[in-house]
């Protein structure tokens, strides 16, 4: 899994398996409807939300080092928002095909979460 803040630039669309816009809320945070085929929705490339992530992925493993960097980044972002009286925040989490990045040595993801 790759976690990127702000942009997906540099990741070929063919490598993207799923993208989630995560806000840490369950209110209106679902794209998939009851009865939707998960594989079809993923192939359509829709940006999914928190409840979709919970249903499809469940969770991700983040190493202690990556967790520390992630928490530090989110803390810095939220401190910025607080200072400027902004209240909206999302993390864009993109799941990519790791074998594609191995086969394509020109592709170097900006942040790898194991």
Secondary structure, DSSP 8 states (H G I E B T S, - for coil): -EEESS--TT--GGGEEEEEEE-S--TT-----TT--HHHHHHHT-EEEHHHHHHHT------HHHHHHHHHHHHHHHHHHHHTT-----EEEEEE-HHHHHH-TT---S-B--
